[in-house]
Amino acid sequence: MFETLSATPPDAIVGMIKIAAADTNPKKIDLGVGIYQDKVGATPVMRAVKEAEKRLLREEDSKKYIGIHGNPAFNSLFSKLIFGANSEAITSGRLATAQAAGGSGALRLGAELIKLANPAATIWVSTPTWANHQPLIGSTGLRIKQYPYYNKETQRIDFDDMCAELRDNAKVGDAVLLHGCCHNPTGADLSESQWQTIADLMLEKNLLPFVDLAYAGLGDGLAQDSYGLRLLAGIFPELVLAASCSKNFGLYKERVGLVGALCATPDDAKLAHGQIGLTMRRMISMPPDHGAALVAKILADPALTADWKTELEDMRVRMTGLRASLGEALLVQGAEQMAAAITAQKGMFSLLPVSQEQADKLRSEHSVFLLNSGRINIAGARTETIDRLADCILAVL
Ligand SMILES: Cc1ncc(COP(=O)(O)O)c(C=O)c1O
């Protein structure tokens, strides 16, 4: 019967990773993959994670199931980290949480919860957005629409168009997916005043914020990167959060994330908690524990937390430094707009104003690897090759 299946289209990113790996040019610059890399191109296990693993190995005395909502210490400590330990979201009893299989699992669980509560809801996503948002959320059967977000030519957020689209076309009860920080693929984040404007608009139109926080700590710093989420949590009766520990704890393959539903009342939160658990059971039954146990160990120990924060900050500062260097190198050659955009953008990604042909040229003629969309991962750059990178980008434009 399996011969009836249709062949899946080749994965463009996987294909590109293979081509980049096969390129033997010693001057190769690989900005394609979506993971953090250090100055020698490695993605090491973070120090605090290694230490937590040692302790876990020593202390763990059973592998019995932990529960349908995952590791309770992880859910509690990670929620506090993100929302703020003394925030109303935490103290009010209005927040239902569960451990999820990465940010992706959290997005899927969040979308399923929205569907259960309001099957007629449309989920609005930014143009452009992370390539997996539509498949993950669309698999629930919910309708997806797009709002304008970023203009690749001007390299700026289309904020007026974003607001106009949501004001004119979003319906009561629709959910708006917002990148909490470090927008993927553009790196262009809302300013504090833009967060306020969009919050006012959504509140007035009775829209549900659905916040995807996949890069907390890698933009402006841990607390600052939760600015939008915390603002919304302070004024909305309800919101949904999908957060990831893949990037900021470097726990990619362990699949650790958190889904949260802030509800109007503690009773509603109990209902949401129950339905998230039921959805989890229907999808995978019990979630895995290892990664969440590590995060819980780190966040429960002040010394480990401090070390984790130091290393996270080093990663952030490295990327900010690379952005500034690339900006300077572009500016020297007169590319003012691109220099300003890349310097100001946050996190791992920026979207270069290149066509697919120009992206092809960067790969084939200059051994500079990026996605067809023009997305680069700044963490793939090195101080020594920044000038060459600027030259190559400008050569194809
Ligand atoms: C915007 C965004 N959300 C969510 C995720 C999910 O990450 P993971 O499922 O690996 O935790 C990613 C990963 O690249 C992302 O870029």
The ligand as an SDF file (V2000), in Angstrom:
LIG
                    3D

 16 16  0  0  0  0  0  0  0  0999 V2000
   10.6630   31.2000   15.4140 C   0  0  0  0  0  0  0  0  0  0  0  0
   10.8730   29.8030   15.8740 C   0  0  0  0  0  0  0  0  0  0  0  0
    9.9510   29.2300   16.6610 N   0  0  0  0  0  0  0  0  0  0  0  0
   10.0890   27.9830   17.1110 C   0  0  0  0  0  0  0  0  0  0  0  0
   11.1890   27.2240   16.7840 C   0  0  0  0  0  0  0  0  0  0  0  0
   11.2320   25.8370   17.3170 C   0  0  0  0  0  0  0  0  0  0  0  0
   12.3830   25.3950   17.8050 O   0  0  0  0  0  0  0  0  0  0  0  0
   12.5180   23.9540   18.5080 P   0  0  0  0  0  0  0  0  0  0  0  0
   11.3230   23.1630   18.1540 O   0  0  0  0  0  0  0  0  0  0  0  0
   13.7600   23.3850   17.9400 O   0  0  0  0  0  0  0  0  0  0  0  0
   12.6030   24.2340   19.9480 O   0  0  0  0  0  0  0  0  0  0  0  0
   12.1830   27.7760   15.9500 C   0  0  0  0  0  0  0  0  0  0  0  0
   13.3390   26.9940   15.5570 C   0  0  0  0  0  0  0  0  0  0  0  0
   14.1030   27.3030   14.7020 O   0  0  0  0  0  0  0  0  0  0  0  0
   12.0210   29.1020   15.4980 C   0  0  0  0  0  0  0  0  0  0  0  0
   12.9230   29.6930   14.7280 O   0  0  0  0  0  0  0  0  0  0  0  0
  1  2  1  0
  2  3  1  0
  2 15  2  0
  3  4  2  0
  4  5  1  0
  5  6  1  0
  5 12  2  0
  6  7  1  0
  7  8  1  0
  8  9  2  0
  8 10  1  0
  8 11  1  0
 12 13  1  0
 12 15  1  0
 13 14  2  0
 15 16  1  0
M  END
$$$$
